[in-house]
Every structure is written in C-alpha cells, then in structure tokens.
C-alpha cells in the first residue's frame, strides 16, 4: 500500500480565504455524494447562513474506522478537485479521528463515530437548519 502524499499549499492559498467560483450548495452536494459513495454514516447538512457561523454550510458525517474516515476524506477532496474546487485548509488528515476540509463557504467534517459522539458538533450547531440534499444514506 502506498502512502498518499499531499501537495503543500501555495503561500497565496493560505494567506486569504477566497471562496470558490463554484456555488456553495453545489460544493455541499458533491461533498455529500462523495462521502455517501464511501458509505459515510449519519450524514447531516446544516445551513448556517442565518447564524453567525464561520461559513454558509457544514456537512458532517462519520466513518466506523480510521481507514474509512481517510477514504471518505480522500473521496470528498478528489471529487471536488475534479471539479476545480480545492480546499483552503485541511486538518486532522493524519490522525483520522476528525478530518476537516475547509472550502471557505462549506466546511466538511468527517468524524470517527466515537469522536463524533464525544464532540457532538451536530448539537453544538443545533440552531442551524438541516438540509435534505435528496441523497440516499449509507446507514
């Protein structure tokens, strides 16, 4: 098995949070499609536009193992990259317990199930409206 290397972000990419030219809802839907294709569990899309959030949308899902968390994160990143959308920031990829992919207007959270239970991010942002993306769930 080969280790996947990540290219270092360009200095200009890390300096400013610049939204993608793709509509945020399109990014959200593609992230959800990619995650569900990798059997992500308990997917939730939250609309944060009416709250003082850090972005417009959150997509939250879980994997049952660190390997699955990594696979989901790679699928989301690769699926969006194929459409010309690159993350502004990535956190947690090496630990595989909570991977965060920041696309400025959309932030994707991929948790190991136990980590998601501990942090309860869904409840923390409980005032946000849930969105039905019309996709079938893996769980």
N, C-alpha and C positions, 0 to 999 in steps of 0.2 A: 504494500500500500504506500503510495507516495504522499508526502506532506504537501498540502496546497499552500503556496506562498501568496501573500497579499502584497500588491504593489504599494509602496509608500505614497501617501498623499502628497500632492504638489503643495508648495508653500501657499500658493494662491487659493487652493481649495480649503485650507484650514483657517485662513485669515478671515473669511467672511462667510456668513450663512446666506447663500444665494439659492432661492427657490429654483426648482427645475422648471423647464419650459412645459413639461407635461402637466396637465391638470391634476390637482391633489387627489381627487376622487378616483381618477384613472390609476394613479400610483397605488392607492389603497386597495383597489380591486385586484390589481396584478399581484401585489404582495400577498393578498389573501388566497388567490388562485394557486400561487406557487407553494404557499405553506400547506394548503389543503391537499395538494398533489403529493406532498410528502407525509401525509397522514397526521398533520398537526391536530392536536386535541383542543377542544373548547375554544374555538376561535371567536374573538369578540372585536368588533369595530366600534370605536367611540368617536362621536362628533364633539370636538372641544371648541368649536368656533364661538359658541355663546358664553364660554367660560374664559377666564384669564389664563389660558393654557399656554404652553410653550410652542404649540403647533396647532394645526387645524384638526388632525385626526391621529388617533392611536389605533394600531392593530396589535392585539395581544393574543398569543396562542401558546400552547405547551407541547413539549415532547416528553416521551416517557423515559428517555435515556439521554445521556450526553451525546451519543452518536446521532440520535435523531434530532436533537437541538441543533447540532452542527449541520446536518443535512438540510434541515428546514432553512436555516440562515443562509446557507450557500444557494439554495434554490431561489429564495427571495432575491438575494443580491444578483445572481446570474440572470434571473428572469427580467428584472428591472434594467440591468446593464444592457441586455439585448435590445431594449427599447430606448437606449441612450440616457438612462437615468442612473446616476451614480450617487452613492451615499455621501453625505457631507462628513459624517462621522460614524465610526463603528466602535462599540465597546463590548467586552466580555467574550470575544470570539474564542480566545484560548481557554478560558475557564469552562465554557459551555454550560453554565448554570443559568445565566441570564444574558442573552445576546441582544444588544440594542443596535438597530440600524436607523440612523437619523437621515431622513430625506428632507429636512427642513420643515415642510408643511405636513409631512407624515412621518411618524416615528413608529417603527415596528419593534415590538418586544417579544422575544422568543424565550420562554422560560422552560426550565426543567420543572416537572409537575410539583415537586416538593418545594422548590424555590418560589414558585407562583403562589402556593398556599401560604408560605411564610410572609411574603411582601404584600399580598392582597391588593395589587395595583388596581384591579377591577373595582374594588370597594373604595379605594382612595379617590378615584375619579368617578364615584357613583352618581354625581350630579350630571355627568355627561349623558347625552342621548345615545342609545345604542342604534347602530345602523344595520339593516338587513341588506347584505350585499347580494342576496339571491344565489348563493353558492351552497352546494351540499357540504355537510360537515363530515369529518372523518370519524368522530366519536359516537 
